[in-house]
């Protein structure tokens, strides 16, 4: 007599290695550290932002560089989580998440590069001209496209969280933290409140940690 074993989708998921778990937890923590150090952007007062950057250039530049690195690492973590969806048969959802989050983190890295540029502009003697350049850039179509990319990526994180929860890959609590943390980390990169920037990244770290724990 032949016995057929029916596997629940969650049983098909791929177990994470120690290195992958470290990446999942570490990437958003790197972002949180970077955000704690950098001088955040404030499109209501570019002059004040530049003044603060000039006074804290070393700390701020280190923070922005860490944030750029974290954008790359978080792109990889999104791919890792999306791969779990692919394993349980949600290939289209996995592809959507991979593409949208990659686009969003690329746009977020662009925001970080603006932060690094402002640190240089802050040292220029013609402060008024530099402020106007930044204001024009902020009001440009390119800035609008960048924000749209971030919003699309935020939707990608929500789709990711829903897929992970419905497939019983992670707990509902972890899914909620991934959705909120991922979307909030993307949307808040431009500032201006440091506590909010750090909190968003820590929420994503908590979501990743719970996901890694369920897989570990």
N, C-alpha and C positions, 0 to 999 in steps of 0.2 A: 504494500500500500504506500502511495506517495504522499508525503506531507508537505504542504505549502505554507511557507512562513510569510506573513504579511508584515511589512516594516512600516512603521509610522514615519512620516517625512522627517521628524526631528531625529530619528535614529540614523538617518543617512548623512547627517551633518559631519563636517570634517573637524576633528579635534585640533585645537591650537597647540603649536609648539611653545616652549618657554620664550623663545625670541619673539614670536608673534604676540604673545600676551604682554610682554614688555613693551612692544611697539604700540599696542592698543591703549595701554595705560599711560605710557610715557609721552606719546605724541601730544595729547591735549594738555599734559602737565608742562611740556616745553612751551606751548602756547600761553598757558597761564603765567608762567615765569616771565616770558617776554613781555606780556601785557602789564605785568606788575612793574616792569622797569621802564618801558617806553613812555614818552610824553604823548598822550593821545591827541588826536585831531579834533578840532572844533571849528566847523565852518561858519560859526557866528563871530569868531574873533581870531583870525589868522595871525594877527600881529602878536597877540598874547602867546599863541602856540609857538611862534618862532622865538620869542623872547625866552620862553621856558626851555626850548630845545637848545638854544645857545648857552644857557646857564647850566644845562645838564646833558651836554652832548654825548659824553662817554656812556653814561647810563642809558640814555634814550636810544642811541644807535645800537647798543648791545641788545636792547629789548626788541627793536625793529628787526634786527638780523635774526634773532631767535624766532620771531614771529614768521619771518620768511621761511626759515627752515621747517617750522611747524606746519606751515601750509603744505609743503611737500610731503611731510610725514602723514598728515591727516588725509591727504589724497590716497595714500597707500592704505590707511586703515579703512577708508570707505570701500576700497576695492576688496579688501579682505572680508568685510562684512557682507558686501554684495555677492561675493563668491558663495557664501552660505545659501543665499537665495537660489543661485544657479544649481547648487547640489540637490536641492529639494524640488527642482523642476520649474522654478520661476525665472527662466532665462531672460524674458523680456523685461521683467521688473529689475533684474540684476543689471542688465545693460543700461536701462534708464538711470538707475542710481549711479552707476559708474561714470556715465557721461556727464550727468548734471553736476555731480559733486566735484568732478575734475575741473569743469568749467568754473564753478564757484570758487574753488580754492585758488585757481589761477588768477581770478579777479581779485581775490583777497590778498594774494601776494603782490598784485599791482598796487593795492592800497598801501602795503608795507613799504614798497619802493618809493611811494610818494612821501611817506614819513621820513625816509632816509634822505630824499631830495630836499625836504624842508629844512633838515638840519644843516645842509650846505647853504641853502638860500638864507638861512638865519644869520650867517656870518657876512653876507653881502652888505655893503654900505647903503645901497639904495633900498631900504626896507619897504618903503611905500610901493615901489615898483614890484617888488617880490610879492607883496601881499595882493596886489592887483592881478598878477600873473596866476597866483593860486586861486583867487576868486573866479577868474575867467575859466580856469580849468575845471573848477568845481561846478560851474554853471554850464559846462559844455555838454554836447551830445555824448561824448565818450564816457563822461562820468555817469550819465543816465544808463548807457549800455552796460557799464560795469555793475551798477546796482541791480539791473535786471538779471544779469548773470548770477549774482548772489542770491536773489529771490528764487530763481529757478533751482539753484543748488539747495536752498532751504526746503523747497518742495521735495527735492530728491531725498533729503534726510527723513522727511515725514513718510514718504513712500517706503524707504528702507525700514523704518521702525515698524510700520504696519505689516510689512511682509515678514519681518523677523518674528513679530508677536503672533501673527496668524499661523505661522509654520511651527510655532512652539520652539523656535530656536533659542530665543531669550525670553525672560519673564516680561510681563506687561510693564513692570516698574522700570526695567532696563530699557525697554523700547521707548517709554515716555521720556526718559532722561536723554536717550540718544536723539530723539526727535527735537526736543526743546534745546538741548545743549548744542547739537549740530547747527540748527537753524539760528539760534541766538549768537553763537560764536561767529558765524558768517556775517550776519547782519550788523553786529556791533563793532566790527573791526575799525570803522572810522571814528569811534569814540562817541562822546567826549569823556565819559565817566570811567575812571580806572577800576573802581570796585565792580561795576557792571561787566566790564571787559573780562576781568579775572573770574567772576562768578560764572559767566557763560561757559568759559573753558573748563572750569571745574565740574560743571554739570555734565559736560560731554565726557570728561574723564571718569566720572562716576558711572555713567551709562556704559562706557567701554569696559570699565572694571567689572561691572555686574555681568556683562556679556561674556567676558573672558572667564569669569568664575564659573558660569554655567557650562562653559565648554572645557574648562580645565580639568 
